[in-house]
Amino acid sequence: MFGKKTQKEVYDKENLRPVIRASICTGEQVAGFKNIHTGKFTEIMLIRNTKDRMEFMQKYDISEEEISKEW
């Protein structure tokens, strides 16, 4: 009857940018954040389908334009 509300997480928008890393060989995708100064990538969750991608974007309040994909 009462839906579970999604808690919005906060990330440092000044120093981090949302990224989806994809493997060329296996096609595995991982969502996370990349530090724009050091290039260090922090994994947050595995992306298996569109539902997982949308969940990541909703959880961190990210729009489609903000997220980039790296191979």
ZASEMAR-642350 format. One record per atom (N, C-alpha, C, O, CB): residue number from 1; chain; atom name; x, y, z. Coordinates in pm, whole numbers, plus 50000, padded with zeros to 5 digits. Glycine has a CB too. Layout:
N
(pt NUM, A, CA, (X, Y, Z))
...
***
This chain:
71
(pt 1, A, N, (50081, 49882, 50000))
(pt 1, A, CA, (50000, 50000, 50000))
(pt 1, A, C, (50087, 50126, 50000))
(pt 1, A, O, (50066, 50216, 49919))
(pt 1, A, CB, (49907, 49999, 50119))
(pt 2, A, N, (50182, 50132, 50090))
(pt 2, A, CA, (50273, 50246, 50095))
(pt 2, A, C, (50405, 50205, 50033))
(pt 2, A, O, (50471, 50113, 50081))
(pt 2, A, CB, (50291, 50298, 50240))
(pt 3, A, N, (50444, 50275, 49928))
(pt 3, A, CA, (50568, 50242, 49859))
(pt 3, A, C, (50690, 50284, 49939))
(pt 3, A, O, (50685, 50378, 50018))
(pt 3, A, CB, (50571, 50308, 49723))
(pt 4, A, N, (50797, 50213, 49916))
(pt 4, A, CA, (50923, 50245, 49983))
(pt 4, A, C, (50983, 50367, 49914))
(pt 4, A, O, (51000, 50368, 49792))
(pt 4, A, CB, (51022, 50124, 49979))
(pt 5, A, N, (51015, 50469, 49991))
(pt 5, A, CA, (51074, 50590, 49934))
(pt 5, A, C, (51223, 50570, 49917))
(pt 5, A, O, (51292, 50516, 50003))
(pt 5, A, CB, (51045, 50712, 50024))
(pt 6, A, N, (51272, 50617, 49802))
(pt 6, A, CA, (51415, 50606, 49774))
(pt 6, A, C, (51487, 50723, 49841))
(pt 6, A, O, (51453, 50839, 49820))
(pt 6, A, CB, (51441, 50604, 49622))
(pt 7, A, N, (51587, 50689, 49920))
(pt 7, A, CA, (51668, 50790, 49987))
(pt 7, A, C, (51769, 50845, 49887))
(pt 7, A, O, (51845, 50769, 49828))
(pt 7, A, CB, (51739, 50730, 50111))
(pt 8, A, N, (51770, 50975, 49867))
(pt 8, A, CA, (51866, 51038, 49776))
(pt 8, A, C, (52002, 51046, 49843))
(pt 8, A, O, (52015, 51097, 49955))
(pt 8, A, CB, (51817, 51180, 49732))
(pt 9, A, N, (52102, 50996, 49775))
(pt 9, A, CA, (52239, 51004, 49823))
(pt 9, A, C, (52304, 51129, 49766))
(pt 9, A, O, (52264, 51179, 49661))
(pt 9, A, CB, (52320, 50876, 49783))
(pt 10, A, N, (52404, 51181, 49836))
(pt 10, A, CA, (52472, 51302, 49793))
(pt 10, A, C, (52616, 51266, 49757))
(pt 10, A, O, (52681, 51188, 49827))
(pt 10, A, CB, (52468, 51412, 49904))
(pt 11, A, N, (52666, 51325, 49648))
(pt 11, A, CA, (52806, 51307, 49611))
(pt 11, A, C, (52866, 51444, 49583))
(pt 11, A, O, (52793, 51540, 49558))
(pt 11, A, CB, (52820, 51214, 49488))
(pt 12, A, N, (52996, 51454, 49587))
(pt 12, A, CA, (53069, 51579, 49569))
(pt 12, A, C, (53069, 51618, 49421))
(pt 12, A, O, (53154, 51571, 49345))
(pt 12, A, CB, (53214, 51566, 49623))
(pt 13, A, N, (52977, 51702, 49382))
(pt 13, A, CA, (52962, 51741, 49241))
(pt 13, A, C, (53077, 51828, 49192))
(pt 13, A, O, (53097, 51841, 49072))
(pt 13, A, CB, (52831, 51814, 49220))
(pt 14, A, N, (53152, 51887, 49284))
(pt 14, A, CA, (53267, 51970, 49247))
(pt 14, A, C, (53385, 51885, 49200))
(pt 14, A, O, (53457, 51923, 49108))
(pt 14, A, CB, (53310, 52058, 49367))
(pt 15, A, N, (53406, 51768, 49264))
(pt 15, A, CA, (53524, 51687, 49238))
(pt 15, A, C, (53495, 51553, 49172))
(pt 15, A, O, (53588, 51489, 49121))
(pt 15, A, CB, (53595, 51663, 49366))
(pt 16, A, N, (53370, 51509, 49170))
(pt 16, A, CA, (53337, 51378, 49115))
(pt 16, A, C, (53237, 51393, 49001))
(pt 16, A, O, (53153, 51483, 49001))
(pt 16, A, CB, (53279, 51286, 49224))
(pt 17, A, N, (53248, 51302, 48901))
(pt 17, A, CA, (53148, 51300, 48796))
(pt 17, A, C, (53100, 51156, 48779))
(pt 17, A, O, (53179, 51062, 48788))
(pt 17, A, CB, (53206, 51357, 48662))
(pt 18, A, N, (52971, 51139, 48754))
(pt 18, A, CA, (52915, 51004, 48738))
(pt 18, A, C, (52961, 50941, 48607))
(pt 18, A, O, (52961, 51005, 48502))
(pt 18, A, CB, (52761, 51008, 48744))
(pt 19, A, N, (53000, 50814, 48616))
(pt 19, A, CA, (53054, 50742, 48500))
(pt 19, A, C, (53001, 50599, 48502))
(pt 19, A, O, (52983, 50540, 48608))
(pt 19, A, CB, (53209, 50743, 48500))
(pt 20, A, N, (52976, 50544, 48382))
(pt 20, A, CA, (52949, 50402, 48369))
(pt 20, A, C, (53067, 50343, 48293))
(pt 20, A, O, (53095, 50382, 48180))
(pt 20, A, CB, (52812, 50374, 48295))
(pt 21, A, N, (53136, 50250, 48357))
(pt 21, A, CA, (53249, 50182, 48294))
(pt 21, A, C, (53198, 50053, 48232))
(pt 21, A, O, (53130, 49974, 48298))
(pt 21, A, CB, (53363, 50154, 48397))
(pt 22, A, N, (53232, 50032, 48105))
(pt 22, A, CA, (53191, 49911, 48035))
(pt 22, A, C, (53313, 49837, 47983))
(pt 22, A, O, (53408, 49898, 47934))
(pt 22, A, CB, (53096, 49946, 47918))
(pt 23, A, N, (53310, 49706, 47995))
(pt 23, A, CA, (53418, 49622, 47944))
(pt 23, A, C, (53392, 49594, 47796))
(pt 23, A, O, (53281, 49556, 47758))
(pt 23, A, CB, (53430, 49490, 48027))
(pt 24, A, N, (53494, 49612, 47715))
(pt 24, A, CA, (53480, 49582, 47572))
(pt 24, A, C, (53464, 49431, 47551))
(pt 24, A, O, (53387, 49389, 47465))
(pt 24, A, CB, (53604, 49635, 47494))
(pt 25, A, N, (53535, 49352, 47628))
(pt 25, A, CA, (53533, 49206, 47610))
(pt 25, A, C, (53402, 49142, 47655))
(pt 25, A, O, (53339, 49068, 47580))
(pt 25, A, CB, (53649, 49144, 47685))
(pt 26, A, N, (53363, 49170, 47779))
(pt 26, A, CA, (53248, 49101, 47836))
(pt 26, A, C, (53119, 49182, 47831))
(pt 26, A, O, (53011, 49125, 47843))
(pt 26, A, CB, (53277, 49065, 47978))
(pt 27, A, N, (53129, 49311, 47813))
(pt 27, A, CA, (53010, 49395, 47813))
(pt 27, A, C, (52961, 49430, 47952))
(pt 27, A, O, (52860, 49498, 47967))
(pt 27, A, CB, (52900, 49326, 47739))
(pt 28, A, N, (53033, 49386, 48056))
(pt 28, A, CA, (52994, 49416, 48194))
(pt 28, A, C, (53002, 49567, 48216))
(pt 28, A, O, (53095, 49634, 48171))
(pt 28, A, CB, (53086, 49341, 48296))
(pt 29, A, N, (52901, 49620, 48287))
(pt 29, A, CA, (52896, 49763, 48315))
(pt 29, A, C, (52891, 49787, 48465))
(pt 29, A, O, (52820, 49718, 48538))
(pt 29, A, CB, (52775, 49828, 48245))
(pt 30, A, N, (52967, 49887, 48509))
(pt 30, A, CA, (52971, 49924, 48650))
(pt 30, A, C, (52950, 50075, 48660))
(pt 30, A, O, (53016, 50152, 48591))
(pt 30, A, CB, (53107, 49882, 48716))
(pt 31, A, N, (52859, 50115, 48747))
(pt 31, A, CA, (52834, 50258, 48769))
(pt 31, A, C, (52914, 50304, 48889))
(pt 31, A, O, (52932, 50230, 48986))
(pt 31, A, CB, (52683, 50286, 48790))
(pt 32, A, N, (52961, 50428, 48881))
(pt 32, A, CA, (53038, 50483, 48991))
(pt 32, A, C, (53072, 50628, 48966))
(pt 32, A, O, (53011, 50695, 48883))
(pt 32, A, CB, (53164, 50403, 49015))
(pt 33, A, N, (53171, 50675, 49038))
(pt 33, A, CA, (53213, 50814, 49028))
(pt 33, A, C, (53363, 50822, 49003))
(pt 33, A, O, (53441, 50745, 49060))
(pt 33, A, CB, (53175, 50892, 49155))
(pt 34, A, N, (53402, 50915, 48916))
(pt 34, A, CA, (53542, 50935, 48883))
(pt 34, A, C, (53586, 51071, 48935))
(pt 34, A, O, (53521, 51172, 48909))
(pt 34, A, CB, (53566, 50923, 48731))
(pt 35, A, N, (53697, 51073, 49006))
(pt 35, A, CA, (53753, 51197, 49057))
(pt 35, A, C, (53812, 51273, 48939))
(pt 35, A, O, (53895, 51219, 48867))
(pt 35, A, CB, (53861, 51172, 49168))
(pt 36, A, N, (53770, 51398, 48917))
(pt 36, A, CA, (53816, 51474, 48800))
(pt 36, A, C, (53961, 51519, 48813))
(pt 36, A, O, (54023, 51556, 48714))
(pt 36, A, CB, (53726, 51594, 48779))
(pt 37, A, N, (54015, 51517, 48934))
(pt 37, A, CA, (54152, 51561, 48956))
(pt 37, A, C, (54252, 51445, 48947))
(pt 37, A, O, (54358, 51458, 48885))
(pt 37, A, CB, (54164, 51629, 49092))
(pt 38, A, N, (54218, 51333, 49008))
(pt 38, A, CA, (54311, 51220, 49013))
(pt 38, A, C, (54279, 51111, 48911))
(pt 38, A, O, (54367, 51032, 48877))
(pt 38, A, CB, (54311, 51161, 49151))
(pt 39, A, N, (54157, 51106, 48863))
(pt 39, A, CA, (54116, 51001, 48769))
(pt 39, A, C, (54077, 50871, 48837))
(pt 39, A, O, (54048, 50772, 48770))
(pt 39, A, CB, (54225, 50975, 48672))
(pt 40, A, N, (54077, 50870, 48971))
(pt 40, A, CA, (54042, 50748, 49045))
(pt 40, A, C, (53893, 50721, 49031))
(pt 40, A, O, (53811, 50811, 49047))
(pt 40, A, CB, (54080, 50762, 49195))
(pt 41, A, N, (53859, 50595, 49001))
(pt 41, A, CA, (53721, 50552, 48984))
(pt 41, A, C, (53676, 50475, 49107))
(pt 41, A, O, (53746, 50385, 49153))
(pt 41, A, CB, (53704, 50466, 48857))
(pt 42, A, N, (53558, 50510, 49160))
(pt 42, A, CA, (53500, 50441, 49275))
(pt 42, A, C, (53373, 50370, 49229))
(pt 42, A, O, (53277, 50435, 49186))
(pt 42, A, CB, (53470, 50540, 49392))
(pt 43, A, N, (53373, 50237, 49238))
(pt 43, A, CA, (53257, 50158, 49196))
(pt 43, A, C, (53144, 50172, 49298))
(pt 43, A, O, (53167, 50170, 49418))
(pt 43, A, CB, (53296, 50010, 49178))
(pt 44, A, N, (53021, 50185, 49246))
(pt 44, A, CA, (52905, 50193, 49333))
(pt 44, A, C, (52817, 50069, 49316))
(pt 44, A, O, (52779, 50005, 49413))
(pt 44, A, CB, (52824, 50320, 49305))
(pt 45, A, N, (52784, 50037, 49189))
(pt 45, A, CA, (52697, 49921, 49167))
(pt 45, A, C, (52716, 49863, 49028))
(pt 45, A, O, (52760, 49932, 48936))
(pt 45, A, CB, (52551, 49960, 49188))
(pt 46, A, N, (52682, 49736, 49014))
(pt 46, A, CA, (52686, 49666, 48887))
(pt 46, A, C, (52559, 49701, 48810))
(pt 46, A, O, (52450, 49702, 48866))
(pt 46, A, CB, (52699, 49511, 48908))
(pt 47, A, N, (52574, 49729, 48681))
(pt 47, A, CA, (52460, 49760, 48595))
(pt 47, A, C, (52433, 49638, 48507))
(pt 47, A, O, (52512, 49608, 48417))
(pt 47, A, CB, (52487, 49890, 48509))
(pt 48, A, N, (52323, 49569, 48533))
(pt 48, A, CA, (52287, 49450, 48455))
(pt 48, A, C, (52183, 49481, 48349))
(pt 48, A, O, (52176, 49412, 48246))
(pt 48, A, CB, (52236, 49341, 48546))
(pt 49, A, N, (52102, 49585, 48374))
(pt 49, A, CA, (51995, 49619, 48280))
(pt 49, A, C, (51956, 49766, 48297))
(pt 49, A, O, (52015, 49838, 48378))
(pt 49, A, CB, (51871, 49526, 48302))
(pt 50, A, N, (51857, 49808, 48222))
(pt 50, A, CA, (51813, 49948, 48226))
(pt 50, A, C, (51758, 49985, 48363))
(pt 50, A, O, (51774, 50098, 48408))
(pt 50, A, CB, (51707, 49973, 48118))
(pt 51, A, N, (51693, 49891, 48429))
(pt 51, A, CA, (51637, 49916, 48562))
(pt 51, A, C, (51748, 49954, 48661))
(pt 51, A, O, (51731, 50046, 48741))
(pt 51, A, CB, (51560, 49792, 48613))
(pt 52, A, N, (51860, 49882, 48657))
(pt 52, A, CA, (51974, 49913, 48745))
(pt 52, A, C, (52030, 50052, 48716))
(pt 52, A, O, (52064, 50126, 48808))
(pt 52, A, CB, (52085, 49806, 48729))
(pt 53, A, N, (52040, 50085, 48587))
(pt 53, A, CA, (52091, 50218, 48548))
(pt 53, A, C, (51999, 50328, 48601))
(pt 53, A, O, (52047, 50428, 48654))
(pt 53, A, CB, (52103, 50229, 48393))
(pt 54, A, N, (51868, 50310, 48586))
(pt 54, A, CA, (51772, 50409, 48634))
(pt 54, A, C, (51777, 50421, 48787))
(pt 54, A, O, (51765, 50531, 48841))
(pt 54, A, CB, (51629, 50371, 48588))
(pt 55, A, N, (51794, 50309, 48854))
(pt 55, A, CA, (51804, 50309, 49001))
(pt 55, A, C, (51925, 50391, 49046))
(pt 55, A, O, (51915, 50470, 49140))
(pt 55, A, CB, (51815, 50164, 49055))
(pt 56, A, N, (52040, 50372, 48979))
(pt 56, A, CA, (52161, 50448, 49011))
(pt 56, A, C, (52136, 50598, 48990))
(pt 56, A, O, (52173, 50680, 49074))
(pt 56, A, CB, (52280, 50400, 48925))
(pt 57, A, N, (52075, 50632, 48877))
(pt 57, A, CA, (52050, 50772, 48843))
(pt 57, A, C, (51951, 50837, 48941))
(pt 57, A, O, (51969, 50952, 48979))
(pt 57, A, CB, (51997, 50783, 48700))
(pt 58, A, N, (51849, 50764, 48981))
(pt 58, A, CA, (51752, 50818, 49077))
(pt 58, A, C, (51812, 50831, 49216))
(pt 58, A, O, (51786, 50929, 49287))
(pt 58, A, CB, (51628, 50729, 49083))
(pt 59, A, N, (51891, 50734, 49256))
(pt 59, A, CA, (51950, 50734, 49390))
(pt 59, A, C, (52040, 50856, 49412))
(pt 59, A, O, (52042, 50913, 49521))
(pt 59, A, CB, (52030, 50606, 49411))
(pt 60, A, N, (52114, 50895, 49307))
(pt 60, A, CA, (52207, 51007, 49319))
(pt 60, A, C, (52157, 51132, 49248))
(pt 60, A, O, (52231, 51230, 49236))
(pt 60, A, CB, (52342, 50968, 49264))
(pt 61, A, N, (52032, 51131, 49202))
(pt 61, A, CA, (51970, 51246, 49136))
(pt 61, A, C, (52055, 51294, 49018))
(pt 61, A, O, (52094, 51410, 49011))
(pt 61, A, CB, (51948, 51361, 49237))
(pt 62, A, N, (52083, 51201, 48926))
(pt 62, A, CA, (52166, 51228, 48809))
(pt 62, A, C, (52078, 51225, 48685))
(pt 62, A, O, (51993, 51137, 48670))
(pt 62, A, CB, (52282, 51124, 48797))
(pt 63, A, N, (52099, 51321, 48596))
(pt 63, A, CA, (52025, 51320, 48469))
(pt 63, A, C, (52104, 51242, 48365))
(pt 63, A, O, (52223, 51215, 48383))
(pt 63, A, CB, (51998, 51466, 48420))
(pt 64, A, N, (52037, 51207, 48257))
(pt 64, A, CA, (52101, 51129, 48148))
(pt 64, A, C, (52218, 51204, 48087))
(pt 64, A, O, (52316, 51143, 48045))
(pt 64, A, CB, (51998, 51097, 48039))
(pt 65, A, N, (52210, 51337, 48082))
(pt 65, A, CA, (52316, 51419, 48021))
(pt 65, A, C, (52442, 51424, 48108))
(pt 65, A, O, (52552, 51442, 48056))
(pt 65, A, CB, (52265, 51561, 47997))
(pt 66, A, N, (52427, 51407, 48239))
(pt 66, A, CA, (52540, 51418, 48331))
(pt 66, A, C, (52630, 51294, 48330))
(pt 66, A, O, (52749, 51303, 48360))
(pt 66, A, CB, (52489, 51442, 48471))
(pt 67, A, N, (52574, 51180, 48296))
(pt 67, A, CA, (52648, 51055, 48306))
(pt 67, A, C, (52721, 51026, 48175))
(pt 67, A, O, (52667, 51044, 48066))
(pt 67, A, CB, (52552, 50938, 48342))
(pt 68, A, N, (52846, 50980, 48187))
(pt 68, A, CA, (52923, 50947, 48068))
(pt 68, A, C, (52961, 50798, 48073))
(pt 68, A, O, (52954, 50736, 48179))
(pt 68, A, CB, (53052, 51036, 48056))
(pt 69, A, N, (53000, 50744, 47959))
(pt 69, A, CA, (53036, 50603, 47950))
(pt 69, A, C, (53182, 50594, 47907))
(pt 69, A, O, (53227, 50663, 47815))
(pt 69, A, CB, (52943, 50526, 47850))
(pt 70, A, N, (53256, 50506, 47974))
(pt 70, A, CA, (53396, 50483, 47943))
(pt 70, A, C, (53415, 50337, 47907))
(pt 70, A, O, (53351, 50249, 47965))
(pt 70, A, CB, (53488, 50522, 48062))
(pt 71, A, N, (53501, 50312, 47812))
(pt 71, A, CA, (53530, 50175, 47767))
(pt 71, A, C, (53664, 50132, 47821))
(pt 71, A, O, (53707, 50020, 47795))
(pt 71, A, CB, (53529, 50165, 47615))
***
